[in-house]
C-alpha cells in the first residue's frame, strides 16, 4: 500500500495525470472506461516483476486469507 | 562470474526488455499518435534485437530461424522449461 502511495507521487510529478480527466457525451446507465495517458513507466526488471509497465495499472490482488483462516481453524 | 550466471542474467535482461516491447505494443494499438510511447517502443525494440544478437552469439539460437555454431546448439540442455534455464526474479515487490 505504501508502495502505491509512492507511485502516485511519482506519476503525478510534472503535472502528468495518467488518464483523461473530463469525459464528454457519455450516456446515463452505461459503463465507461477512462482513456489512459502514458506518463512514467517502470524500469524493465520492475515491470517484469509487476506484470505491467504502467505504475497506474499496477494493482496486485491483496489476499484476505488471514481473515478467513481463523474461523477455519476452529472447525 | 560463472558462465551459467552470465547467461541467465542476459536472458533475464532479454525477458525484461521484451516485456517492455509487448506492453508498449499493446498501448500503441490504442494510442497510435503517442510519440513518446512510440519512441520508447522503438528504443526497447532495438535493445531487444541487440541483446538477442549478443546472447545468440555466445549461447546459440534463442528462437527458430537464428543461426547456430557447430555443433547444433538448439538441443543443448537445460531445456527452456527446466528450472536451471530460468532466472528467478526476486519477489520482494511490496
Backbone of each chain as nested JSON, in Angstrom:
{
  "chains": [
    {"id": "A", "residues": [
      {"number": 1, "name": "UNK", "atoms": {"N": [0.824, -1.211, 0.0], "CA": [0.0, 0.0, 0.0], "C": [0.856, 1.257, 0.0]}},
      {"number": 2, "name": "UNK", "atoms": {"N": [1.883, 1.249, 0.86], "CA": [2.805, 2.388, 0.9], "C": [3.431, 2.587, -0.472]}},
      {"number": 3, "name": "UNK", "atoms": {"N": [3.626, 1.462, -1.164], "CA": [4.221, 1.492, -2.493], "C": [3.333, 2.246, -3.479]}},
      {"number": 4, "name": "UNK", "atoms": {"N": [2.028, 1.946, -3.43], "CA": [1.096, 2.617, -4.335], "C": [1.085, 4.121, -4.102]}},
      {"number": 5, "name": "UNK", "atoms": {"N": [1.176, 4.488, -2.836], "CA": [1.213, 5.905, -2.499], "C": [2.44, 6.546, -3.134]}},
      {"number": 6, "name": "UNK", "atoms": {"N": [3.556, 5.826, -2.997], "CA": [4.815, 6.303, -3.56], "C": [4.662, 6.533, -5.072]}},
      {"number": 7, "name": "UNK", "atoms": {"N": [4.03, 5.558, -5.734], "CA": [3.882, 5.675, -7.183], "C": [2.949, 6.804, -7.561]}},
      {"number": 8, "name": "UNK", "atoms": {"N": [1.914, 6.989, -6.766], "CA": [1.017, 8.103, -7.04], "C": [1.793, 9.402, -7.089]}},
      {"number": 9, "name": "UNK", "atoms": {"N": [2.699, 9.538, -6.121], "CA": [3.522, 10.735, -6.084], "C": [4.338, 10.836, -7.368]}},
      {"number": 10, "name": "UNK", "atoms": {"N": [4.992, 9.712, -7.712], "CA": [5.912, 9.784, -8.851], "C": [5.17, 10.046, -10.168]}},
      {"number": 11, "name": "UNK", "atoms": {"N": [3.97, 9.445, -10.344], "CA": [3.391, 9.679, -11.658], "C": [2.495, 10.912, -11.747]}},
      {"number": 12, "name": "UNK", "atoms": {"N": [2.367, 11.626, -10.631], "CA": [1.717, 12.933, -10.736], "C": [2.744, 14.047, -10.815]}},
      {"number": 13, "name": "UNK", "atoms": {"N": [4.017, 13.653, -10.751], "CA": [5.065, 14.664, -10.833], "C": [5.066, 15.275, -12.234]}},
      {"number": 14, "name": "UNK", "atoms": {"N": [5.356, 16.558, -12.292], "CA": [5.35, 17.242, -13.576], "C": [3.941, 17.412, -14.106]}},
      {"number": 15, "name": "UNK", "atoms": {"N": [2.954, 17.363, -13.2], "CA": [1.554, 17.569, -13.558], "C": [1.033, 16.61, -14.621]}},
      {"number": 16, "name": "UNK", "atoms": {"N": [1.63, 15.447, -14.727], "CA": [1.133, 14.467, -15.699], "C": [0.148, 13.542, -14.997]}},
      {"number": 17, "name": "UNK", "atoms": {"N": [-1.085, 13.543, -15.445], "CA": [-2.105, 12.66, -14.896], "C": [-2.339, 11.549, -15.918]}},
      {"number": 18, "name": "UNK", "atoms": {"N": [-2.199, 10.279, -15.492], "CA": [-2.16, 9.194, -16.48], "C": [-3.527, 8.783, -17.045]}},
      {"number": 19, "name": "UNK", "atoms": {"N": [-4.459, 9.678, -17.123], "CA": [-5.752, 9.347, -17.733], "C": [-6.491, 10.632, -18.084]}},
      {"number": 20, "name": "UNK", "atoms": {"N": [-7.524, 10.522, -18.917], "CA": [-8.339, 11.7, -19.225], "C": [-9.054, 12.147, -17.957]}},
      {"number": 21, "name": "UNK", "atoms": {"N": [-9.241, 13.442, -17.816], "CA": [-9.842, 13.94, -16.589], "C": [-11.279, 14.421, -16.775]}},
      {"number": 22, "name": "UNK", "atoms": {"N": [-11.677, 14.697, -18.017], "CA": [-13.08, 15.027, -18.26], "C": [-13.617, 14.093, -19.334]}},
      {"number": 23, "name": "UNK", "atoms": {"N": [-14.807, 13.587, -19.118], "CA": [-15.42, 12.747, -20.141], "C": [-16.689, 13.422, -20.642]}},
      {"number": 24, "name": "UNK", "atoms": {"N": [-16.824, 13.441, -21.979], "CA": [-17.957, 14.126, -22.586], "C": [-18.858, 13.12, -23.292]}},
      {"number": 25, "name": "UNK", "atoms": {"N": [-20.073, 13.527, -23.52], "CA": [-21.031, 12.749, -24.313], "C": [-21.159, 11.305, -23.835]}},
      {"number": 26, "name": "UNK", "atoms": {"N": [-21.271, 11.122, -22.535], "CA": [-21.49, 9.762, -22.052], "C": [-22.956, 9.607, -21.65]}},
      {"number": 27, "name": "UNK", "atoms": {"N": [-23.496, 8.442, -21.981], "CA": [-24.899, 8.184, -21.663], "C": [-25.054, 7.747, -20.216]}},
      {"number": 28, "name": "UNK", "atoms": {"N": [-26.192, 8.008, -19.683], "CA": [-26.503, 7.537, -18.335], "C": [-26.639, 6.019, -18.354]}},
      {"number": 29, "name": "UNK", "atoms": {"N": [-26.37, 5.422, -17.237], "CA": [-26.561, 3.98, -17.055], "C": [-25.732, 3.135, -18.026]}},
      {"number": 30, "name": "UNK", "atoms": {"N": [-24.6, 3.694, -18.465], "CA": [-23.674, 2.926, -19.295], "C": [-22.292, 2.962, -18.641]}},
      {"number": 31, "name": "UNK", "atoms": {"N": [-21.587, 1.869, -18.745], "CA": [-20.242, 1.833, -18.181], "C": [-19.265, 2.539, -19.11]}},
      {"number": 32, "name": "UNK", "atoms": {"N": [-18.259, 3.147, -18.517], "CA": [-17.272, 3.868, -19.316], "C": [-15.898, 3.689, -18.696]}},
      {"number": 33, "name": "UNK", "atoms": {"N": [-14.909, 3.409, -19.541], "CA": [-13.533, 3.254, -19.062], "C": [-12.742, 4.489, -19.46]}},
      {"number": 34, "name": "UNK", "atoms": {"N": [-12.175, 5.202, -18.49], "CA": [-11.395, 6.397, -18.841], "C": [-10.195, 6.051, -19.723]}},
      {"number": 35, "name": "UNK", "atoms": {"N": [-9.895, 6.902, -20.665], "CA": [-8.796, 6.662, -21.588], "C": [-7.471, 6.933, -20.88]}},
      {"number": 36, "name": "UNK", "atoms": {"N": [-6.545, 5.983, -21.08], "CA": [-5.254, 6.11, -20.412], "C": [-4.345, 7.086, -21.149]}},
      {"number": 37, "name": "UNK", "atoms": {"N": [-3.444, 7.699, -20.396], "CA": [-2.423, 8.556, -20.998], "C": [-1.099, 8.235, -20.324]}},
      {"number": 38, "name": "UNK", "atoms": {"N": [-0.13, 7.76, -21.107], "CA": [1.145, 7.359, -20.53], "C": [1.893, 8.54, -19.93]}},
      {"number": 39, "name": "UNK", "atoms": {"N": [2.33, 8.38, -18.673], "CA": [3.197, 9.401, -18.06], "C": [4.56, 8.786, -17.845]}},
      {"number": 40, "name": "UNK", "atoms": {"N": [4.722, 8.064, -16.73], "CA": [6.011, 7.413, -16.49], "C": [5.821, 5.902, -16.574]}},
      {"number": 41, "name": "UNK", "atoms": {"N": [6.905, 5.192, -16.791], "CA": [6.841, 3.724, -16.829], "C": [7.902, 3.145, -15.895]}},
      {"number": 42, "name": "UNK", "atoms": {"N": [7.674, 1.868, -15.485], "CA": [8.636, 1.174, -14.635], "C": [9.903, 0.85, -15.417]}},
      {"number": 43, "name": "UNK", "atoms": {"N": [10.981, 0.561, -14.7], "CA": [12.181, 0.035, -15.352], "C": [11.858, -1.392, -15.815]}},
      {"number": 44, "name": "UNK", "atoms": {"N": [12.591, -1.914, -16.817], "CA": [12.26, -3.245, -17.349], "C": [12.134, -4.349, -16.297]}},
      {"number": 45, "name": "UNK", "atoms": {"N": [13.089, -4.453, -15.376], "CA": [13.02, -5.536, -14.385], "C": [11.809, -5.345, -13.459]}},
      {"number": 46, "name": "UNK", "atoms": {"N": [11.582, -4.11, -13.022], "CA": [10.422, -3.837, -12.163], "C": [9.127, -4.172, -12.892]}},
      {"number": 47, "name": "UNK", "atoms": {"N": [9.056, -3.809, -14.167], "CA": [7.857, -4.074, -14.964], "C": [7.602, -5.574, -15.082]}},
      {"number": 48, "name": "UNK", "atoms": {"N": [8.671, -6.339, -15.334], "CA": [8.526, -7.792, -15.48], "C": [8.032, -8.413, -14.172]}},
      {"number": 49, "name": "UNK", "atoms": {"N": [8.533, -7.922, -13.041], "CA": [8.101, -8.439, -11.741], "C": [6.635, -8.13, -11.475]}},
      {"number": 50, "name": "UNK", "atoms": {"N": [6.181, -6.952, -11.908], "CA": [4.84, -6.494, -11.568], "C": [3.787, -6.858, -12.604]}},
      {"number": 51, "name": "UNK", "atoms": {"N": [4.232, -7.235, -13.795], "CA": [3.275, -7.626, -14.823], "C": [2.656, -6.473, -15.571]}},
      {"number": 52, "name": "UNK", "atoms": {"N": [3.154, -5.276, -15.383], "CA": [2.718, -4.124, -16.173], "C": [3.851, -3.106, -16.199]}},
      {"number": 53, "name": "UNK", "atoms": {"N": [3.913, -2.32, -17.269], "CA": [4.946, -1.277, -17.312], "C": [4.401, 0.033, -16.749]}},
      {"number": 54, "name": "UNK", "atoms": {"N": [3.072, 0.06, -16.481], "CA": [2.436, 1.309, -16.059], "C": [2.158, 1.338, -14.552]}},
      {"number": 55, "name": "UNK", "atoms": {"N": [2.772, 2.277, -13.819], "CA": [2.52, 2.36, -12.366], "C": [1.028, 2.507, -12.066]}},
      {"number": 56, "name": "UNK", "atoms": {"N": [0.292, 3.229, -12.906], "CA": [-1.131, 3.467, -12.645], "C": [-1.983, 2.211, -12.842]}},
      {"number": 57, "name": "UNK", "atoms": {"N": [-1.43, 1.189, -13.49], "CA": [-2.188, -0.045, -13.688], "C": [-1.758, -1.154, -12.733]}},
      {"number": 58, "name": "UNK", "atoms": {"N": [-0.734, -0.892, -11.942], "CA": [-0.266, -1.919, -11.015], "C": [-1.202, -1.995, -9.824]}},
      {"number": 59, "name": "UNK", "atoms": {"N": [-1.969, -3.065, -9.743], "CA": [-2.833, -3.226, -8.59], "C": [-2.933, -4.704, -8.23]}},
      {"number": 60, "name": "UNK", "atoms": {"N": [-1.979, -5.167, -7.434], "CA": [-1.927, -6.585, -7.066], "C": [-3.125, -6.986, -6.221]}},
      {"number": 61, "name": "UNK", "atoms": {"N": [-3.499, -8.254, -6.354], "CA": [-4.572, -8.786, -5.534], "C": [-4.079, -8.945, -4.107]}},
      {"number": 62, "name": "UNK", "atoms": {"N": [-4.721, -8.287, -3.188], "CA": [-4.306, -8.384, -1.79], "C": [-5.14, -9.461, -1.117]}},
      {"number": 63, "name": "UNK", "atoms": {"N": [-4.482, -10.517, -0.751], "CA": [-5.168, -11.655, -0.171], "C": [-5.72, -11.322, 1.217]}},
      {"number": 64, "name": "UNK", "atoms": {"N": [-6.975, -11.743, 1.438], "CA": [-7.579, -11.541, 2.761], "C": [-7.59, -12.861, 3.523]}},
      {"number": 65, "name": "UNK", "atoms": {"N": [-6.726, -13.783, 3.074], "CA": [-6.686, -15.14, 3.605], "C": [-6.684, -15.188, 5.131]}},
      {"number": 66, "name": "UNK", "atoms": {"N": [-5.893, -14.314, 5.73], "CA": [-5.74, -14.356, 7.183], "C": [-7.087, -14.261, 7.896]}},
      {"number": 67, "name": "UNK", "atoms": {"N": [-7.952, -13.404, 7.352], "CA": [-9.269, -13.221, 7.967], "C": [-10.099, -14.501, 7.897]}},
      {"number": 68, "name": "UNK", "atoms": {"N": [-9.981, -15.222, 6.774], "CA": [-10.797, -16.426, 6.604], "C": [-10.201, -17.628, 7.307]}},
      {"number": 69, "name": "UNK", "atoms": {"N": [-8.897, -17.573, 7.521], "CA": [-8.227, -18.747, 8.078], "C": [-8.643, -19.021, 9.521]}},
      {"number": 70, "name": "UNK", "atoms": {"N": [-8.798, -17.967, 10.31], "CA": [-9.036, -18.211, 11.724], "C": [-10.341, -18.966, 12.023]}},
      {"number": 71, "name": "UNK", "atoms": {"N": [-11.488, -18.641, 11.347], "CA": [-12.67, -19.473, 11.627], "C": [-12.481, -20.925, 11.178]}},
      {"number": 72, "name": "UNK", "atoms": {"N": [-11.719, -21.133, 10.064], "CA": [-11.454, -22.478, 9.574], "C": [-10.775, -23.339, 10.633]}},
      {"number": 73, "name": "UNK", "atoms": {"N": [-9.82, -22.724, 11.331], "CA": [-9.046, -23.471, 12.31], "C": [-9.94, -23.949, 13.47]}},
      {"number": 74, "name": "UNK", "atoms": {"N": [-11.01, -23.203, 13.759], "CA": [-11.877, -23.547, 14.872], "C": [-12.797, -24.724, 14.568]}},
      {"number": 75, "name": "UNK", "atoms": {"N": [-12.935, -25.056, 13.259], "CA": [-13.843, -26.146, 12.908], "C": [-13.326, -27.494, 13.312]}}
    ]},
    {"id": "B", "residues": [
      {"number": 1, "name": "UNK", "atoms": {"N": [32.4, -14.088, -12.392], "CA": [31.03, -14.617, -12.519], "C": [31.031, -15.842, -13.432]}},
      {"number": 2, "name": "UNK", "atoms": {"N": [30.332, -16.891, -13.031], "CA": [30.312, -18.105, -13.837], "C": [29.563, -17.859, -15.142]}},
      {"number": 3, "name": "UNK", "atoms": {"N": [29.865, -18.7, -16.115], "CA": [29.262, -18.534, -17.436], "C": [27.748, -18.736, -17.378]}},
      {"number": 4, "name": "UNK", "atoms": {"N": [27.33, -19.741, -16.566], "CA": [25.894, -20.007, -16.416], "C": [25.161, -18.794, -15.861]}},
      {"number": 5, "name": "UNK", "atoms": {"N": [25.795, -18.13, -14.891], "CA": [25.164, -16.98, -14.261], "C": [25.061, -15.823, -15.237]}},
      {"number": 6, "name": "UNK", "atoms": {"N": [26.141, -15.634, -16.008], "CA": [26.141, -14.577, -17.029], "C": [25.035, -14.823, -18.046]}},
      {"number": 7, "name": "UNK", "atoms": {"N": [24.913, -16.098, -18.437], "CA": [23.911, -16.488, -19.426], "C": [22.504, -16.183, -18.906]}},
      {"number": 8, "name": "UNK", "atoms": {"N": [22.25, -16.56, -17.635], "CA": [20.932, -16.316, -17.046], "C": [20.641, -14.826, -16.903]}},
      {"number": 9, "name": "UNK", "atoms": {"N": [21.681, -14.072, -16.571], "CA": [21.478, -12.631, -16.419], "C": [21.106, -11.973, -17.729]}},
      {"number": 10, "name": "UNK", "atoms": {"N": [21.79, -12.432, -18.782], "CA": [21.499, -11.899, -20.116], "C": [20.07, -12.281, -20.526]}},
      {"number": 11, "name": "UNK", "atoms": {"N": [19.694, -13.522, -20.216], "CA": [18.348, -13.989, -20.54], "C": [17.286, -13.188, -19.785]}},
      {"number": 12, "name": "UNK", "atoms": {"N": [17.574, -12.909, -18.523], "CA": [16.644, -12.12, -17.716], "C": [16.481, -10.722, -18.306]}},
      {"number": 13, "name": "UNK", "atoms": {"N": [17.599, -10.142, -18.74], "CA": [17.549, -8.818, -19.38], "C": [16.675, -8.859, -20.633]}},
      {"number": 14, "name": "UNK", "atoms": {"N": [16.865, -9.909, -21.437], "CA": [16.089, -10.034, -22.674], "C": [14.601, -10.158, -22.349]}},
      {"number": 15, "name": "UNK", "atoms": {"N": [14.279, -10.994, -21.334], "CA": [12.877, -11.17, -20.943], "C": [12.261, -9.836, -20.505]}},
      {"number": 16, "name": "UNK", "atoms": {"N": [13.031, -9.07, -19.718], "CA": [12.517, -7.8, -19.204], "C": [12.32, -6.795, -20.334]}},
      {"number": 17, "name": "UNK", "atoms": {"N": [13.3, -6.698, -21.227], "CA": [13.191, -5.755, -22.342], "C": [12.04, -6.171, -23.272]}},
      {"number": 18, "name": "UNK", "atoms": {"N": [11.918, -7.477, -23.518], "CA": [10.838, -7.958, -24.374], "C": [9.473, -7.665, -23.764]}},
      {"number": 19, "name": "UNK", "atoms": {"N": [9.381, -7.705, -22.442], "CA": [8.112, -7.369, -21.797], "C": [7.757, -5.902, -22.012]}},
      {"number": 20, "name": "UNK", "atoms": {"N": [8.756, -5.027, -21.978], "CA": [8.533, -3.609, -22.28], "C": [7.977, -3.469, -23.703]}},
      {"number": 21, "name": "UNK", "atoms": {"N": [8.575, -4.233, -24.622], "CA": [8.14, -4.19, -26.022], "C": [6.675, -4.621, -26.135]}},
      {"number": 22, "name": "UNK", "atoms": {"N": [6.323, -5.716, -25.44], "CA": [4.952, -6.241, -25.504], "C": [3.946, -5.226, -24.963]}},
      {"number": 23, "name": "UNK", "atoms": {"N": [4.243, -4.668, -23.784], "CA": [3.269, -3.775, -23.151], "C": [3.154, -2.444, -23.904]}},
      {"number": 24, "name": "UNK", "atoms": {"N": [4.28, -1.933, -24.412], "CA": [4.212, -0.697, -25.21], "C": [3.482, -0.937, -26.525]}},
      {"number": 25, "name": "UNK", "atoms": {"N": [3.674, -2.131, -27.088], "CA": [2.951, -2.518, -28.298], "C": [1.435, -2.45, -28.063]}},
      {"number": 26, "name": "UNK", "atoms": {"N": [0.978, -3.043, -26.95], "CA": [-0.451, -3.02, -26.628], "C": [-0.958, -1.586, -26.458]}},
      {"number": 27, "name": "UNK", "atoms": {"N": [-0.175, -0.772, -25.749], "CA": [-0.56, 0.627, -25.523], "C": [-0.673, 1.372, -26.845]}},
      {"number": 28, "name": "UNK", "atoms": {"N": [0.312, 1.141, -27.729], "CA": [0.321, 1.851, -29.014], "C": [-0.857, 1.456, -29.908]}},
      {"number": 29, "name": "UNK", "atoms": {"N": [-1.369, 0.233, -29.722], "CA": [-2.531, -0.182, -30.522], "C": [-3.716, 0.749, -30.311]}},
      {"number": 30, "name": "UNK", "atoms": {"N": [-3.847, 1.276, -29.09], "CA": [-4.958, 2.189, -28.807], "C": [-4.508, 3.651, -28.788]}},
      {"number": 31, "name": "UNK", "atoms": {"N": [-3.189, 3.888, -28.841], "CA": [-2.658, 5.263, -28.819], "C": [-1.625, 5.453, -29.93]}},
      {"number": 32, "name": "UNK", "atoms": {"N": [-2.02, 5.27, -31.191], "CA": [-1.03, 5.302, -32.285], "C": [-0.351, 6.655, -32.484]}},
      {"number": 33, "name": "UNK", "atoms": {"N": [-0.922, 7.725, -31.925], "CA": [-0.33, 9.053, -32.12], "C": [0.563, 9.487, -30.953]}},
      {"number": 34, "name": "UNK", "atoms": {"N": [0.782, 8.602, -29.984], "CA": [1.613, 8.957, -28.827], "C": [3.098, 8.835, -29.196]}},
      {"number": 35, "name": "UNK", "atoms": {"N": [3.712, 9.988, -29.498], "CA": [5.102, 9.987, -29.981], "C": [6.083, 9.485, -28.924]}},
      {"number": 36, "name": "UNK", "atoms": {"N": [5.838, 9.849, -27.671], "CA": [6.716, 9.422, -26.587], "C": [6.709, 7.899, -26.455]}},
      {"number": 37, "name": "UNK", "atoms": {"N": [5.504, 7.336, -26.493], "CA": [5.386, 5.875, -26.383], "C": [6.048, 5.188, -27.578]}},
      {"number": 38, "name": "UNK", "atoms": {"N": [5.874, 5.767, -28.762], "CA": [6.472, 5.179, -29.961], "C": [8.001, 5.21, -29.884]}},
      {"number": 39, "name": "UNK", "atoms": {"N": [8.54, 6.337, -29.395], "CA": [9.994, 6.452, -29.248], "C": [10.514, 5.413, -28.26]}},
      {"number": 40, "name": "UNK", "atoms": {"N": [9.775, 5.228, -27.155], "CA": [10.181, 4.231, -26.158], "C": [10.11, 2.832, -26.761]}},
      {"number": 41, "name": "UNK", "atoms": {"N": [9.012, 2.565, -27.491], "CA": [8.855, 1.251, -28.127], "C": [10.039, 0.963, -29.048]}},
      {"number": 42, "name": "UNK", "atoms": {"N": [10.368, 1.929, -29.923], "CA": [11.466, 1.731, -30.873], "C": [12.791, 1.507, -30.157]}},
      {"number": 43, "name": "UNK", "atoms": {"N": [13.006, 2.256, -29.091], "CA": [14.251, 2.107, -28.341], "C": [14.357, 0.711, -27.711]}},
      {"number": 44, "name": "UNK", "atoms": {"N": [13.251, 0.241, -27.101], "CA": [13.292, -1.088, -26.476], "C": [13.373, -2.196, -27.524]}},
      {"number": 45, "name": "UNK", "atoms": {"N": [12.732, -1.99, -28.668], "CA": [12.79, -2.994, -29.736], "C": [14.224, -3.139, -30.242]}},
      {"number": 46, "name": "UNK", "atoms": {"N": [14.93, -2.004, -30.368], "CA": [16.34, -2.029, -30.784], "C": [17.189, -2.737, -29.737]}},
      {"number": 47, "name": "UNK", "atoms": {"N": [16.944, -2.385, -28.46], "CA": [17.7, -3.022, -27.374], "C": [17.494, -4.526, -27.369]}},
      {"number": 48, "name": "UNK", "atoms": {"N": [16.242, -4.945, -27.596], "CA": [15.924, -6.369, -27.625], "C": [16.708, -7.064, -28.727]}},
      {"number": 49, "name": "UNK", "atoms": {"N": [16.742, -6.432, -29.891], "CA": [17.443, -7.006, -31.034], "C": [18.932, -7.17, -30.717]}},
      {"number": 50, "name": "UNK", "atoms": {"N": [19.524, -6.133, -30.135], "CA": [20.953, -6.183, -29.833], "C": [21.263, -7.224, -28.765]}},
      {"number": 51, "name": "UNK", "atoms": {"N": [20.413, -7.27, -27.729], "CA": [20.637, -8.253, -26.656], "C": [20.5, -9.683, -27.173]}},
      {"number": 52, "name": "UNK", "atoms": {"N": [19.47, -9.908, -28.025], "CA": [19.289, -11.237, -28.588], "C": [20.494, -11.655, -29.416]}},
      {"number": 53, "name": "UNK", "atoms": {"N": [21.008, -10.675, -30.206], "CA": [22.172, -10.98, -31.038], "C": [23.373, -11.368, -30.183]}},
      {"number": 54, "name": "UNK", "atoms": {"N": [23.599, -10.625, -29.097], "CA": [24.78, -10.961, -28.298], "C": [24.571, -12.281, -27.559]}},
      {"number": 55, "name": "UNK", "atoms": {"N": [23.321, -12.555, -27.123], "CA": [23.041, -13.846, -26.479], "C": [23.282, -14.996, -27.453]}},
      {"number": 56, "name": "UNK", "atoms": {"N": [22.767, -14.832, -28.669], "CA": [22.854, -15.923, -29.645], "C": [24.285, -16.15, -30.106]}},
      {"number": 57, "name": "UNK", "atoms": {"N": [25.072, -15.069, -30.144], "CA": [26.483, -15.22, -30.497], "C": [27.193, -16.099, -29.473]}},
      {"number": 58, "name": "UNK", "atoms": {"N": [26.846, -15.93, -28.211], "CA": [27.526, -16.666, -27.143], "C": [26.925, -18.05, -26.882]}},
      {"number": 59, "name": "UNK", "atoms": {"N": [25.582, -18.143, -26.904], "CA": [24.957, -19.365, -26.397], "C": [24.068, -20.101, -27.4]}},
      {"number": 60, "name": "UNK", "atoms": {"N": [23.974, -19.601, -28.614], "CA": [23.166, -20.299, -29.595], "C": [21.78, -19.73, -29.741]}},
      {"number": 61, "name": "UNK", "atoms": {"N": [21.004, -20.292, -30.678], "CA": [19.713, -19.706, -31.045], "C": [18.729, -19.628, -29.88]}},
      {"number": 62, "name": "UNK", "atoms": {"N": [18.026, -18.516, -29.809], "CA": [17.036, -18.292, -28.761], "C": [15.648, -18.559, -29.319]}},
      {"number": 63, "name": "UNK", "atoms": {"N": [15.519, -18.47, -30.643], "CA": [14.255, -18.824, -31.296], "C": [14.573, -19.415, -32.661]}},
      {"number": 64, "name": "UNK", "atoms": {"N": [13.596, -20.096, -33.24], "CA": [13.828, -20.726, -34.531], "C": [14.093, -19.661, -35.574]}},
      {"number": 65, "name": "UNK", "atoms": {"N": [15.036, -19.96, -36.468], "CA": [15.346, -19.013, -37.528], "C": [16.671, -18.303, -37.296]}},
      {"number": 66, "name": "UNK", "atoms": {"N": [17.265, -18.505, -36.106], "CA": [18.568, -17.914, -35.837], "C": [19.661, -18.914, -36.208]}},
      {"number": 67, "name": "UNK", "atoms": {"N": [20.854, -18.385, -36.503], "CA": [21.945, -19.272, -36.893], "C": [22.56, -19.945, -35.668]}},
      {"number": 68, "name": "UNK", "atoms": {"N": [23.233, -21.064, -35.903], "CA": [23.868, -21.809, -34.825], "C": [25.314, -22.122, -35.197]}},
      {"number": 69, "name": "UNK", "atoms": {"N": [26.212, -22.109, -34.223], "CA": [27.572, -22.577, -34.468], "C": [27.577, -24.102, -34.347]}},
      {"number": 70, "name": "UNK", "atoms": {"N": [28.741, -24.714, -34.646], "CA": [28.861, -26.176, -34.596], "C": [29.268, -26.637, -33.208]}},
      {"number": 71, "name": "UNK", "atoms": {"N": [28.754, -27.685, -32.644], "CA": [27.625, -28.475, -33.157], "C": [26.282, -27.791, -32.885]}},
      {"number": 72, "name": "UNK", "atoms": {"N": [25.244, -28.217, -33.564], "CA": [23.867, -27.702, -33.461], "C": [23.519, -27.413, -32.001]}},
      {"number": 73, "name": "UNK", "atoms": {"N": [23.238, -26.13, -31.715], "CA": [23.112, -25.719, -30.313], "C": [21.704, -25.794, -29.731]}},
      {"number": 74, "name": "UNK", "atoms": {"N": [20.713, -25.99, -30.611], "CA": [19.317, -25.941, -30.158], "C": [19.011, -26.983, -29.087]}},
      {"number": 75, "name": "UNK", "atoms": {"N": [19.668, -28.16, -29.207], "CA": [19.334, -29.283, -28.308], "C": [20.162, -29.28, -27.032]}},
      {"number": 76, "name": "UNK", "atoms": {"N": [20.934, -28.209, -26.823], "CA": [21.762, -28.112, -25.62], "C": [20.875, -27.979, -24.375]}},
      {"number": 77, "name": "UNK", "atoms": {"N": [21.245, -28.702, -23.319], "CA": [20.498, -28.594, -22.068], "C": [20.983, -27.4, -21.247]}},
      {"number": 78, "name": "UNK", "atoms": {"N": [20.237, -26.851, -20.313], "CA": [18.879, -27.28, -19.944], "C": [17.816, -26.794, -20.939]}},
      {"number": 79, "name": "UNK", "atoms": {"N": [16.687, -27.501, -21.003], "CA": [15.576, -27.103, -21.843], "C": [14.878, -25.893, -21.211]}},
      {"number": 80, "name": "UNK", "atoms": {"N": [14.209, -25.097, -22.035], "CA": [13.656, -23.83, -21.528], "C": [12.704, -23.985, -20.337]}},
      {"number": 81, "name": "UNK", "atoms": {"N": [12.048, -25.14, -20.223], "CA": [11.065, -25.299, -19.135], "C": [11.718, -25.832, -17.865]}},
      {"number": 82, "name": "UNK", "atoms": {"N": [13.009, -26.109, -17.931], "CA": [13.687, -26.632, -16.75], "C": [14.105, -25.499, -15.818]}},
      {"number": 83, "name": "UNK", "atoms": {"N": [14.135, -25.807, -14.552], "CA": [14.402, -24.815, -13.519], "C": [15.695, -24.055, -13.774]}},
      {"number": 84, "name": "UNK", "atoms": {"N": [16.759, -24.801, -14.145], "CA": [18.09, -24.196, -14.304], "C": [18.13, -23.213, -15.475]}},
      {"number": 85, "name": "UNK", "atoms": {"N": [17.139, -23.309, -16.365], "CA": [17.152, -22.451, -17.549], "C": [16.465, -21.119, -17.3]}},
      {"number": 86, "name": "UNK", "atoms": {"N": [15.933, -20.932, -16.099], "CA": [15.128, -19.733, -15.855], "C": [15.662, -18.874, -14.716]}},
      {"number": 87, "name": "UNK", "atoms": {"N": [15.723, -17.576, -14.965], "CA": [16.144, -16.678, -13.902], "C": [15.062, -16.598, -12.837]}},
      {"number": 88, "name": "UNK", "atoms": {"N": [15.465, -16.481, -11.585], "CA": [14.477, -16.323, -10.513], "C": [14.42, -14.856, -10.126]}},
      {"number": 89, "name": "UNK", "atoms": {"N": [13.344, -14.208, -10.499], "CA": [13.166, -12.811, -10.132], "C": [12.86, -12.744, -8.652]}},
      {"number": 90, "name": "UNK", "atoms": {"N": [13.593, -11.923, -7.949], "CA": [13.289, -11.775, -6.534], "C": [11.909, -11.142, -6.412]}},
      {"number": 91, "name": "UNK", "atoms": {"N": [11.112, -11.7, -5.53], "CA": [9.699, -11.32, -5.485], "C": [9.382, -10.267, -4.431]}},
      {"number": 92, "name": "UNK", "atoms": {"N": [10.395, -9.485, -4.047], "CA": [10.114, -8.528, -2.978], "C": [9.447, -7.249, -3.489]}},
      {"number": 93, "name": "UNK", "atoms": {"N": [8.359, -7.446, -4.237], "CA": [7.551, -6.299, -4.655], "C": [6.504, -6.06, -3.572]}},
      {"number": 94, "name": "UNK", "atoms": {"N": [6.606, -4.999, -2.874], "CA": [5.589, -4.68, -1.842], "C": [5.475, -3.19, -1.674]}}
    ]}
  ]
}
